Amino acid sequence: MTVEVDYKAAFKNMPGAVALLSPELVILDVSNGYVDAIGRDPDQIIGRNIIEAFPENPRDPEDTGPRDLRISLEAVLANAEPDFMSPLRYDVEDPVRRGEFEQRYWAIANMPCCAADGRVRMIVHMAQEVTHLVHMADVSNS
C-alpha cells in the first residue's frame, strides 16, 4: 500500500516550535507549536525577517537576543552546519500590549537544509522555551 505523505501537514503539526527561514532570514513558514509559543498569528510574521519580526527590547540596553540569534543564523549560512545555542534570553513583545516585552529564555537549534550543490536553501529554526528552567536554576543558586 502506497501512502502519499503530506509534508506540509506533518510540518505544521510536528511537536515544538519550528520556523523555516530563507537564506535572507525571512520567515517562510511556522509550525503550530511556533505560533503557540510566540502567541502571534502566522500572518503577522510569515514573510518578514525574523530579527525584524522579533526586535530587541528597546527598554533593555543589555538585550542581546536578536544579535546573538543573527550570529548563529549567519554561522549556519556560512558553514552549512547546525548551530546549537546555549539558553538565550530573547524577550518577546506581548501581542496584546504592543511595546511591552516579556522576558523569555529559549534553547535554540538552527540547522541548514542544503541543496544538491551544498548551498543552504533554508534554515530550520527550532526554539524551545526554557524560561521556567532558567528561573528554577536561579532560585536554586540563590
N, CA, C and O atoms as a GROMACS GRO file, in nm:
protein
  568
    1MET      N    1   0.084  -0.118   0.000
    1MET     CA    2   0.000   0.000   0.000
    1MET      C    3   0.089   0.124   0.000
    1MET      O    4   0.176   0.138   0.085
    2THR      N    5   0.067   0.211  -0.092
    2THR     CA    6   0.143   0.334  -0.102
    2THR      C    7   0.063   0.447  -0.038
    2THR      O    8  -0.055   0.467  -0.068
    3VAL      N    9   0.128   0.519   0.050
    3VAL     CA   10   0.065   0.633   0.117
    3VAL      C   11   0.140   0.758   0.077
    3VAL      O   12   0.262   0.766   0.090
    4GLU      N   13   0.066   0.855   0.030
    4GLU     CA   14   0.129   0.983  -0.004
    4GLU      C   15   0.146   1.064   0.124
    4GLU      O   16   0.051   1.081   0.201
    5VAL      N   17   0.265   1.112   0.147
    5VAL     CA   18   0.295   1.187   0.268
    5VAL      C   19   0.265   1.335   0.244
    5VAL      O   20   0.310   1.394   0.146
    6ASP      N   21   0.189   1.392   0.334
    6ASP     CA   22   0.157   1.535   0.329
    6ASP      C   23   0.259   1.607   0.418
    6ASP      O   24   0.237   1.624   0.538
    7TYR      N   25   0.371   1.647   0.358
    7TYR     CA   26   0.480   1.707   0.435
    7TYR      C   27   0.440   1.838   0.501
    7TYR      O   28   0.485   1.868   0.612
    8LYS      N   29   0.357   1.916   0.436
    8LYS     CA   30   0.314   2.043   0.495
    8LYS      C   31   0.233   2.017   0.622
    8LYS      O   32   0.256   2.082   0.724
    9ALA      N   33   0.141   1.924   0.617
    9ALA     CA   34   0.062   1.890   0.736
    9ALA      C   35   0.152   1.834   0.846
    9ALA      O   36   0.134   1.866   0.964
   10ALA      N   37   0.248   1.750   0.807
   10ALA     CA   38   0.341   1.695   0.906
   10ALA      C   39   0.421   1.806   0.972
   10ALA      O   40   0.438   1.807   1.094
   11PHE      N   41   0.470   1.901   0.891
   11PHE     CA   42   0.546   2.014   0.945
   11PHE      C   43   0.460   2.097   1.040
   11PHE      O   44   0.503   2.129   1.151
   12LYS      N   45   0.341   2.131   0.997
   12LYS     CA   46   0.253   2.216   1.078
   12LYS      C   47   0.223   2.153   1.214
   12LYS      O   48   0.212   2.224   1.314
   13ASN      N   49   0.211   2.020   1.217
   13ASN     CA   50   0.168   1.951   1.339
   13ASN      C   51   0.280   1.884   1.417
   13ASN      O   52   0.254   1.815   1.515
   14MET      N   53   0.406   1.905   1.374
   14MET     CA   54   0.516   1.843   1.449
   14MET      C   55   0.527   1.908   1.586
   14MET      O   56   0.491   2.025   1.603
   15PRO      N   57   0.576   1.834   1.684
   15PRO     CA   58   0.588   1.892   1.818
   15PRO      C   59   0.696   1.999   1.821
   15PRO      O   60   0.797   1.990   1.751
   16GLY      N   61   0.672   2.098   1.904
   16GLY     CA   62   0.772   2.202   1.922
   16GLY      C   63   0.751   2.322   1.832
   16GLY      O   64   0.664   2.323   1.745
   17ALA      N   65   0.833   2.423   1.857
   17ALA     CA   66   0.827   2.549   1.784
   17ALA      C   67   0.933   2.547   1.674
   17ALA      O   68   1.052   2.552   1.702
   18VAL      N   69   0.888   2.541   1.549
   18VAL     CA   70   0.979   2.531   1.436
   18VAL      C   71   0.941   2.635   1.331
   18VAL      O   72   0.823   2.651   1.297
   19ALA      N   73   1.042   2.705   1.280
   19ALA     CA   74   1.021   2.800   1.170
   19ALA      C   75   1.118   2.764   1.058
   19ALA      O   76   1.228   2.717   1.083
   20LEU      N   77   1.075   2.787   0.937
   20LEU     CA   78   1.161   2.770   0.820
   20LEU      C   79   1.200   2.910   0.773
   20LEU      O   80   1.115   2.996   0.751
   21LEU      N   81   1.332   2.932   0.759
   21LEU     CA   82   1.384   3.063   0.721
   21LEU      C   83   1.456   3.056   0.587
   21LEU      O   84   1.521   2.956   0.557
   22SER      N   85   1.444   3.160   0.508
   22SER     CA   86   1.520   3.170   0.383
   22SER      C   87   1.663   3.210   0.416
   22SER      O   88   1.692   3.248   0.529
   23PRO      N   89   1.754   3.202   0.319
   23PRO     CA   90   1.891   3.249   0.343
   23PRO      C   91   1.898   3.399   0.377
   23PRO      O   92   1.998   3.446   0.431
   24GLU      N   93   1.792   3.472   0.345
   24GLU     CA   94   1.785   3.614   0.382
   24GLU      C   95   1.721   3.633   0.519
   24GLU      O   96   1.694   3.746   0.561
   25LEU      N   97   1.697   3.521   0.589
   25LEU     CA   98   1.640   3.517   0.723
   25LEU      C   99   1.493   3.558   0.727
   25LEU      O  100   1.442   3.604   0.829
   26VAL      N  101   1.425   3.542   0.614
   26VAL     CA  102   1.281   3.569   0.606
   26VAL      C  103   1.207   3.443   0.651
   26VAL      O  104   1.242   3.332   0.612
   27ILE      N  105   1.106   3.462   0.733
   27ILE     CA  106   1.025   3.351   0.782
   27ILE      C  107   0.936   3.302   0.668
   27ILE      O  108   0.852   3.376   0.617
   28LEU      N  109   0.958   3.175   0.628
   28LEU     CA  110   0.882   3.116   0.517
   28LEU      C  111   0.757   3.045   0.566
   28LEU      O  112   0.654   3.048   0.499
   29ASP      N  113   0.766   2.981   0.682
   29ASP     CA  114   0.653   2.909   0.738
   29ASP      C  115   0.685   2.880   0.885
   29ASP      O  116   0.801   2.882   0.925
   30VAL      N  117   0.582   2.852   0.962
   30VAL     CA  118   0.598   2.818   1.104
   30VAL      C  119   0.505   2.703   1.139
   30VAL      O  120   0.397   2.688   1.081
   31SER      N  121   0.548   2.623   1.236
   31SER     CA  122   0.463   2.514   1.285
   31SER      C  123   0.358   2.572   1.380
   31SER      O  124   0.370   2.684   1.427
   32ASN      N  125   0.256   2.492   1.406
   32ASN     CA  126   0.154   2.534   1.502
   32ASN      C  127   0.215   2.556   1.640
   32ASN      O  128   0.172   2.646   1.713
   33GLY      N  129   0.314   2.475   1.675
   33GLY     CA  130   0.382   2.492   1.804
   33GLY      C  131   0.455   2.625   1.814
   33GLY      O  132   0.464   2.683   1.922
   34TYR      N  133   0.507   2.673   1.702
   34TYR     CA  134   0.574   2.804   1.700
   34TYR      C  135   0.472   2.915   1.726
   34TYR      O  136   0.497   3.008   1.803
   35VAL      N  137   0.358   2.903   1.662
   35VAL     CA  138   0.250   3.000   1.682
   35VAL      C  139   0.209   3.002   1.829
   35VAL      O  140   0.190   3.108   1.888
   36ASP      N  141   0.194   2.884   1.888
   36ASP     CA  142   0.156   2.875   2.029
   36ASP      C  143   0.262   2.938   2.119
   36ASP      O  144   0.229   3.007   2.215
   37ALA      N  145   0.389   2.914   2.088
   37ALA     CA  146   0.498   2.964   2.173
   37ALA      C  147   0.510   3.116   2.170
   37ALA      O  148   0.542   3.177   2.272
   38ILE      N  149   0.484   3.176   2.055
   38ILE     CA  150   0.502   3.322   2.045
   38ILE      C  151   0.373   3.400   2.060
   38ILE      O  152   0.376   3.522   2.082
   39GLY      N  153   0.260   3.332   2.049
   39GLY     CA  154   0.132   3.399   2.070
   39GLY      C  155   0.095   3.499   1.961
   39GLY      O  156   0.026   3.597   1.987
   40ARG      N  157   0.140   3.472   1.839
   40ARG     CA  158   0.104   3.560   1.727
   40ARG      C  159   0.048   3.479   1.613
   40ARG      O  160   0.077   3.360   1.598
   41ASP      N  161  -0.034   3.545   1.533
   41ASP     CA  162  -0.090   3.483   1.415
   41ASP      C  163   0.021   3.468   1.310
   41ASP      O  164   0.103   3.559   1.294
   42PRO      N  165   0.025   3.356   1.238
   42PRO     CA  166   0.128   3.339   1.136
   42PRO      C  167   0.134   3.454   1.034
   42PRO      O  168   0.242   3.489   0.987
   43ASP      N  169   0.020   3.512   1.002
   43ASP     CA  170   0.017   3.622   0.906
   43ASP      C  171   0.096   3.744   0.954
   43ASP      O  172   0.138   3.827   0.873
   44GLN      N  173   0.117   3.755   1.084
   44GLN     CA  174   0.192   3.867   1.139
   44GLN      C  175   0.343   3.851   1.121
   44GLN      O  176   0.417   3.949   1.130
   45ILE      N  177   0.389   3.728   1.097
   45ILE     CA  178   0.534   3.707   1.091
   45ILE      C  179   0.584   3.644   0.962
   45ILE      O  180   0.698   3.669   0.922
   46ILE      N  181   0.502   3.561   0.896
   46ILE     CA  182   0.547   3.498   0.772
   46ILE      C  183   0.572   3.607   0.667
   46ILE      O  184   0.490   3.697   0.647
   47GLY      N  185   0.687   3.596   0.601
   47GLY     CA  186   0.726   3.695   0.501
   47GLY      C  187   0.812   3.806   0.556
   47GLY      O  188   0.857   3.893   0.481
   48ARG      N  189   0.835   3.805   0.686
   48ARG     CA  190   0.919   3.907   0.750
   48ARG      C  191   1.052   3.848   0.792
   48ARG      O  192   1.062   3.728   0.819
   49ASN      N  193   1.154   3.930   0.797
   49ASN     CA  194   1.283   3.891   0.850
   49ASN      C  195   1.263   3.857   0.998
   49ASN      O  196   1.195   3.931   1.070
   50ILE      N  197   1.321   3.746   1.044
   50ILE     CA  198   1.297   3.702   1.181
   50ILE      C  199   1.344   3.804   1.285
   50ILE      O  200   1.281   3.820   1.389
   51ILE      N  201   1.453   3.874   1.257
   51ILE     CA  202   1.504   3.973   1.352
   51ILE      C  203   1.412   4.094   1.357
   51ILE      O  204   1.395   4.155   1.463
   52GLU      N  205   1.354   4.131   1.244
   52GLU     CA  206   1.260   4.242   1.241
   52GLU      C  207   1.126   4.202   1.303
   52GLU      O  208   1.060   4.284   1.367
   53ALA      N  209   1.085   4.078   1.283
   53ALA     CA  210   0.959   4.031   1.340
   53ALA      C  211   0.967   4.022   1.492
   53ALA      O  212   0.868   4.038   1.562
   54PHE      N  213   1.089   3.995   1.541
   54PHE     CA  214   1.112   3.984   1.686
   54PHE      C  215   1.228   4.076   1.724
   54PHE      O  216   1.340   4.030   1.744
   55PRO      N  217   1.201   4.207   1.733
   55PRO     CA  218   1.307   4.304   1.759
   55PRO      C  219   1.357   4.299   1.903
   55PRO      O  220   1.297   4.235   1.989
   56GLU      N  221   1.468   4.368   1.925
   56GLU     CA  222   1.520   4.375   2.062
   56GLU      C  223   1.426   4.458   2.149
   56GLU      O  224   1.349   4.540   2.100
   57ASN      N  225   1.435   4.433   2.277
   57ASN     CA  226   1.356   4.506   2.376
   57ASN      C  227   1.416   4.647   2.388
   57ASN      O  228   1.527   4.661   2.441
   58PRO      N  229   1.346   4.751   2.342
   58PRO     CA  230   1.403   4.885   2.345
   58PRO      C  231   1.424   4.941   2.486
   58PRO      O  232   1.497   5.038   2.505
   59ARG      N  233   1.360   4.878   2.584
   59ARG     CA  234   1.374   4.924   2.723
   59ARG      C  235   1.490   4.858   2.797
   59ARG      O  236   1.515   4.888   2.914
   60ASP      N  237   1.560   4.768   2.728
   60ASP     CA  238   1.670   4.696   2.793
   60ASP      C  239   1.795   4.705   2.706
   60ASP      O  240   1.808   4.631   2.609
   61PRO      N  241   1.887   4.795   2.740
   61PRO     CA  242   2.009   4.810   2.659
   61PRO      C  243   2.099   4.687   2.661
   61PRO      O  244   2.189   4.675   2.577
   62GLU      N  245   2.077   4.595   2.754
   62GLU     CA  246   2.158   4.473   2.762
   62GLU      C  247   2.096   4.357   2.685
   62GLU      O  248   2.147   4.245   2.690
   63ASP      N  249   1.986   4.382   2.614
   63ASP     CA  250   1.919   4.278   2.536
   63ASP      C  251   2.005   4.242   2.416
   63ASP      O  252   2.020   4.322   2.323
   64THR      N  253   2.062   4.122   2.418
   64THR     CA  254   2.147   4.077   2.306
   64THR      C  255   2.086   3.963   2.228
   64THR      O  256   2.150   3.907   2.139
   65GLY      N  257   1.961   3.926   2.260
   65GLY     CA  258   1.896   3.813   2.194
   65GLY      C  259   1.897   3.821   2.043
   65GLY      O  260   1.944   3.728   1.978
   66PRO      N  261   1.846   3.930   1.984
   66PRO     CA  262   1.845   3.938   1.838
   66PRO      C  263   1.985   3.932   1.777
   66PRO      O  264   2.005   3.867   1.674
   67ARG      N  265   2.081   3.998   1.838
   67ARG     CA  266   2.218   3.997   1.785
   67ARG      C  267   2.276   3.855   1.791
   67ARG      O  268   2.336   3.808   1.695
   68ASP      N  269   2.257   3.788   1.904
   68ASP     CA  270   2.311   3.653   1.920
   68ASP      C  271   2.244   3.555   1.823
   68ASP      O  272   2.310   3.467   1.768
   69LEU      N  273   2.114   3.571   1.802
   69LEU     CA  274   2.044   3.485   1.707
   69LEU      C  275   2.097   3.509   1.566
   69LEU      O  276   2.121   3.414   1.492
   70ARG      N  277   2.116   3.633   1.528
   70ARG     CA  278   2.168   3.665   1.395
   70ARG      C  279   2.306   3.601   1.375
   70ARG      O  280   2.334   3.546   1.269
   71ILE      N  281   2.392   3.607   1.476
   71ILE     CA  282   2.526   3.547   1.467
   71ILE      C  283   2.514   3.397   1.441
   71ILE      O  284   2.586   3.342   1.358
   72SER      N  285   2.423   3.330   1.512
   72SER     CA  286   2.403   3.187   1.494
   72SER      C  287   2.353   3.156   1.353
   72SER      O  288   2.404   3.066   1.287
   73LEU      N  289   2.254   3.230   1.307
   73LEU     CA  290   2.198   3.207   1.174
   73LEU      C  291   2.301   3.233   1.065
   73LEU      O  292   2.308   3.160   0.967
   74GLU      N  293   2.381   3.336   1.082
   74GLU     CA  294   2.486   3.366   0.983
   74GLU      C  295   2.593   3.257   0.982
   74GLU      O  296   2.649   3.227   0.877
   75ALA      N  297   2.620   3.198   1.097
   75ALA     CA  298   2.716   3.087   1.103
   75ALA      C  299   2.663   2.966   1.027
   75ALA      O  300   2.738   2.898   0.956
   76VAL      N  301   2.534   2.938   1.040
   76VAL     CA  302   2.473   2.828   0.966
   76VAL      C  303   2.485   2.852   0.816
   76VAL      O  304   2.519   2.762   0.740
   77LEU      N  305   2.458   2.976   0.774
   77LEU     CA  306   2.468   3.009   0.631
   77LEU      C  307   2.612   2.997   0.581
   77LEU      O  308   2.635   2.948   0.470
   78ALA      N  309   2.707   3.041   0.661
   78ALA     CA  310   2.848   3.041   0.619
   78ALA      C  311   2.907   2.900   0.616
   78ALA      O  312   2.986   2.868   0.528
   79ASN      N  313   2.870   2.817   0.715
   79ASN     CA  314   2.934   2.686   0.731
   79ASN      C  315   2.849   2.568   0.683
   79ASN      O  316   2.900   2.457   0.670
   80ALA      N  317   2.722   2.593   0.658
   80ALA     CA  318   2.628   2.486   0.622
   80ALA      C  319   2.630   2.374   0.725
   80ALA      O  320   2.620   2.256   0.692
   81GLU      N  321   2.644   2.414   0.853
   81GLU     CA  322   2.643   2.318   0.963
   81GLU      C  323   2.548   2.368   1.072
   81GLU      O  324   2.527   2.488   1.085
   82PRO      N  325   2.490   2.276   1.149
   82PRO     CA  326   2.399   2.318   1.256
   82PRO      C  327   2.469   2.404   1.360
   82PRO      O  328   2.590   2.393   1.380
   83ASP      N  329   2.391   2.488   1.425
   83ASP     CA  330   2.441   2.568   1.537
   83ASP      C  331   2.341   2.554   1.651
   83ASP      O  332   2.222   2.583   1.636
   84PHE      N  333   2.391   2.510   1.766
   84PHE     CA  334   2.307   2.490   1.884
   84PHE      C  335   2.347   2.597   1.986
   84PHE      O  336   2.464   2.608   2.024
   85MET      N  337   2.250   2.674   2.028
   85MET     CA  338   2.277   2.785   2.118
   85MET      C  339   2.249   2.747   2.263
   85MET      O  340   2.156   2.672   2.292
   86SER      N  341   2.331   2.799   2.354
   86SER     CA  342   2.302   2.787   2.496
   86SER      C  343   2.173   2.862   2.523
   86SER      O  344   2.133   2.946   2.443
   87PRO      N  345   2.106   2.834   2.635
   87PRO     CA  346   1.983   2.909   2.661
   87PRO      C  347   2.007   3.059   2.642
   87PRO      O  348   2.099   3.118   2.698
   88LEU      N  349   1.921   3.116   2.561
   88LEU     CA  350   1.935   3.254   2.516
   88LEU      C  351   1.819   3.336   2.568
   88LEU      O  352   1.703   3.299   2.552
   89ARG      N  353   1.851   3.448   2.630
   89ARG     CA  354   1.744   3.540   2.668
   89ARG      C  355   1.705   3.618   2.543
   89ARG      O  356   1.787   3.685   2.481
   90TYR      N  357   1.578   3.607   2.509
   90TYR     CA  358   1.525   3.676   2.391
   90TYR      C  359   1.384   3.720   2.428
   90TYR      O  360   1.290   3.641   2.421
   91ASP      N  361   1.371   3.846   2.467
   91ASP     CA  362   1.241   3.898   2.508
   91ASP      C  363   1.148   3.903   2.388
   91ASP      O  364   1.190   3.927   2.275
   92VAL      N  365   1.020   3.879   2.414
   92VAL     CA  366   0.919   3.876   2.309
   92VAL      C  367   0.813   3.981   2.340
   92VAL      O  368   0.764   3.992   2.452
   93GLU      N  369   0.780   4.058   2.237
   93GLU     CA  370   0.677   4.161   2.254
   93GLU      C  371   0.542   4.095   2.280
   93GLU      O  372   0.503   4.000   2.212
   94ASP      N  373   0.472   4.148   2.378
   94ASP     CA  374   0.339   4.099   2.411
   94ASP      C  375   0.247   4.130   2.294
   94ASP      O  376   0.237   4.246   2.253
   95PRO      N  377   0.179   4.029   2.238
   95PRO     CA  378   0.096   4.054   2.120
   95PRO      C  379  -0.025   4.144   2.148
   95PRO      O  380  -0.080   4.205   2.056
   96VAL      N  381  -0.067   4.151   2.273
   96VAL     CA  382  -0.184   4.232   2.310
   96VAL      C  383  -0.140   4.373   2.352
   96VAL      O  384  -0.201   4.472   2.312
   97ARG      N  385  -0.035   4.380   2.431
   97ARG     CA  386   0.014   4.510   2.481
   97ARG      C  387   0.138   4.550   2.401
   97ARG      O  388   0.250   4.526   2.444
   98ARG      N  389   0.117   4.610   2.284
   98ARG     CA  390   0.227   4.649   2.195
   98ARG      C  391   0.324   4.739   2.270
   98ARG      O  392   0.284   4.828   2.344
   99GLY      N  393   0.453   4.714   2.249
   99GLY     CA  394   0.557   4.792   2.315
   99GLY      C  395   0.598   4.735   2.450
   99GLY      O  396   0.698   4.778   2.507
  100GLU      N  397   0.522   4.638   2.501
  100GLU     CA  398   0.556   4.571   2.626
  100GLU      C  399   0.622   4.437   2.594
  100GLU      O  400   0.570   4.360   2.513
  101PHE      N  401   0.735   4.410   2.657
  101PHE     CA  402   0.809   4.288   2.629
  101PHE      C  403   0.809   4.195   2.750
  101PHE      O  404   0.815   4.239   2.864
  102GLU      N  405   0.800   4.066   2.720
  102GLU     CA  406   0.807   3.963   2.824
  102GLU      C  407   0.945   3.899   2.818
  102GLU      O  408   0.992   3.862   2.711
  103GLN      N  409   1.009   3.887   2.934
  103GLN     CA  410   1.140   3.824   2.939
  103GLN      C  411   1.124   3.673   2.921
  103GLN      O  412   1.050   3.608   2.994
  104ARG      N  413   1.195   3.620   2.821
  104ARG     CA  414   1.187   3.477   2.793
  104ARG      C  415   1.326   3.422   2.763
  104ARG      O  416   1.414   3.495   2.718
  105TYR      N  417   1.343   3.293   2.787
  105TYR     CA  418   1.467   3.223   2.756
  105TYR      C  419   1.434   3.107   2.663
  105TYR      O  420   1.330   3.042   2.678
  106TRP      N  421   1.523   3.081   2.567
  106TRP     CA  422   1.500   2.982   2.464
  106TRP      C  423   1.623   2.894   2.444
  106TRP      O  424   1.736   2.943   2.448
  107ALA      N  425   1.600   2.765   2.423
  107ALA     CA  426   1.705   2.675   2.375
  107ALA      C  427   1.682   2.667   2.224
  107ALA      O  428   1.574   2.627   2.179
  108ILE      N  429   1.781   2.706   2.146
  108ILE     CA  430   1.763   2.721   2.002
  108ILE      C  431   1.860   2.632   1.926
  108ILE      O  432   1.978   2.622   1.959
  109ALA      N  433   1.806   2.568   1.823
  109ALA     CA  434   1.888   2.491   1.728
  109ALA      C  435   1.856   2.544   1.589
  109ALA      O  436   1.740   2.554   1.550
  110ASN      N  437   1.961   2.579   1.516
  110ASN     CA  438   1.947   2.626   1.378
  110ASN      C  439   2.019   2.527   1.288
  110ASN      O  440   2.139   2.504   1.302
  111MET      N  441   1.943   2.468   1.194
  111MET     CA  442   2.000   2.364   1.110
  111MET      C  443   1.983   2.396   0.962
  111MET      O  444   1.876   2.441   0.920
  112PRO      N  445   2.089   2.373   0.885
  112PRO     CA  446   2.079   2.402   0.741
  112PRO      C  447   2.000   2.295   0.667
  112PRO      O  448   2.003   2.177   0.702
  113CYS      N  449   1.932   2.339   0.567
  113CYS     CA  450   1.867   2.249   0.471
  113CYS      C  451   1.932   2.284   0.338
  113CYS      O  452   1.904   2.388   0.280
  114CYS      N  453   2.020   2.196   0.290
  114CYS     CA  454   2.107   2.228   0.177
  114CYS      C  455   2.056   2.172   0.044
  114CYS      O  456   1.990   2.068   0.039
  115ALA      N  457   2.089   2.244  -0.062
  115ALA     CA  458   2.062   2.199  -0.198
  115ALA      C  459   2.169   2.098  -0.237
  115ALA      O  460   2.264   2.076  -0.162
  116ALA      N  461   2.154   2.036  -0.353
  116ALA     CA  462   2.249   1.935  -0.401
  116ALA      C  463   2.390   1.991  -0.413
  116ALA      O  464   2.488   1.918  -0.397
  117ASP      N  465   2.403   2.122  -0.441
  117ASP     CA  466   2.534   2.184  -0.455
  117ASP      C  467   2.597   2.222  -0.321
  117ASP      O  468   2.708   2.275  -0.318
  118GLY      N  469   2.528   2.194  -0.210
  118GLY     CA  470   2.582   2.222  -0.077
  118GLY      C  471   2.544   2.357  -0.020
  118GLY      O  472   2.571   2.385   0.097
  119ARG      N  473   2.484   2.443  -0.101
  119ARG     CA  474   2.443   2.574  -0.050
  119ARG      C  475   2.318   2.562   0.035
  119ARG      O  476   2.232   2.478   0.010
  120VAL      N  477   2.309   2.647   0.135
  120VAL     CA  478   2.194   2.646   0.225
  120VAL      C  479   2.073   2.705   0.152
  120VAL      O  480   2.076   2.821   0.110
  121ARG      N  481   1.969   2.625   0.139
  121ARG     CA  482   1.843   2.670   0.076
  121ARG      C  483   1.749   2.727   0.179
  121ARG      O  484   1.670   2.818   0.152
  122MET      N  485   1.757   2.671   0.300
  122MET     CA  486   1.667   2.708   0.408
  122MET      C  487   1.736   2.680   0.541
  122MET      O  488   1.828   2.598   0.548
  123ILE      N  489   1.690   2.746   0.644
  123ILE     CA  490   1.735   2.715   0.780
  123ILE      C  491   1.612   2.666   0.857
  123ILE      O  492   1.507   2.730   0.857
  124VAL      N  493   1.628   2.552   0.923
  124VAL     CA  494   1.525   2.502   1.013
  124VAL      C  495   1.561   2.557   1.151
  124VAL      O  496   1.664   2.521   1.209
  125HIS      N  497   1.476   2.644   1.202
  125HIS     CA  498   1.498   2.715   1.328
  125HIS      C  499   1.403   2.656   1.432
  125HIS      O  500   1.281   2.670   1.422
  126MET      N  501   1.461   2.588   1.532
  126MET     CA  502   1.382   2.527   1.638
  126MET      C  503   1.408   2.601   1.768
  126MET      O  504   1.524   2.621   1.807
  127ALA      N  505   1.302   2.641   1.835
  127ALA     CA  506   1.315   2.716   1.960
  127ALA      C  507   1.226   2.654   2.066
  127ALA      O  508   1.105   2.640   2.047
  128GLN      N  509   1.287   2.616   2.177
  128GLN     CA  510   1.210   2.562   2.288
  128GLN      C  511   1.220   2.659   2.404
  128GLN      O  512   1.330   2.692   2.450
  129GLU      N  513   1.105   2.705   2.450
  129GLU     CA  514   1.108   2.800   2.562
  129GLU      C  515   1.152   2.727   2.688
  129GLU      O  516   1.098   2.622   2.723
  130VAL      N  517   1.253   2.784   2.757
  130VAL     CA  518   1.308   2.725   2.879
  130VAL      C  519   1.309   2.826   2.994
  130VAL      O  520   1.387   2.812   3.088
  131THR      N  521   1.223   2.927   2.985
  131THR     CA  522   1.219   3.031   3.087
  131THR      C  523   1.202   2.972   3.226
  131THR      O  524   1.272   3.011   3.320
  132HIS      N  525   1.111   2.878   3.241
  132HIS     CA  526   1.085   2.817   3.371
  132HIS      C  527   1.209   2.746   3.425
  132HIS      O  528   1.234   2.748   3.546
  133LEU      N  529   1.288   2.682   3.338
  133LEU     CA  530   1.410   2.614   3.382
  133LEU      C  531   1.516   2.713   3.428
  133LEU      O  532   1.586   2.689   3.527
  134VAL      N  533   1.528   2.823   3.357
  134VAL     CA  534   1.626   2.926   3.395
  134VAL      C  535   1.588   2.986   3.529
  134VAL      O  536   1.675   3.008   3.614
  135HIS      N  537   1.459   3.012   3.549
  135HIS     CA  538   1.415   3.068   3.678
  135HIS      C  539   1.433   2.969   3.792
  135HIS      O  540   1.467   3.007   3.904
  136MET      N  541   1.410   2.840   3.764
  136MET     CA  542   1.432   2.738   3.867
  136MET      C  543   1.580   2.731   3.904
  136MET      O  544   1.614   2.717   4.022
  137ALA      N  545   1.668   2.741   3.806
  137ALA     CA  546   1.811   2.740   3.833
  137ALA      C  547   1.854   2.862   3.912
  137ALA      O  548   1.940   2.853   4.000
  138ASP      N  549   1.794   2.977   3.882
  138ASP     CA  550   1.824   3.100   3.956
  138ASP      C  551   1.786   3.086   4.103
  138ASP      O  552   1.860   3.129   4.191
  139VAL      N  553   1.668   3.026   4.128
  139VAL     CA  554   1.621   3.009   4.265
  139VAL      C  555   1.711   2.913   4.341
  139VAL      O  556   1.744   2.938   4.457
  140SER      N  557   1.751   2.803   4.277
  140SER     CA  558   1.834   2.705   4.346
  140SER      C  559   1.977   2.756   4.370
  140SER      O  560   2.045   2.708   4.460
  141ASN      N  561   2.021   2.853   4.292
  141ASN     CA  562   2.155   2.910   4.309
  141ASN      C  563   2.156   3.027   4.406
  141ASN      O  564   2.262   3.081   4.438
  142SER      N  565   2.037   3.067   4.454
  142SER     CA  566   2.029   3.181   4.549
  142SER      C  567   2.058   3.139   4.689
  142SER      O  568   2.055   3.221   4.780
   0.00000   0.00000   0.00000
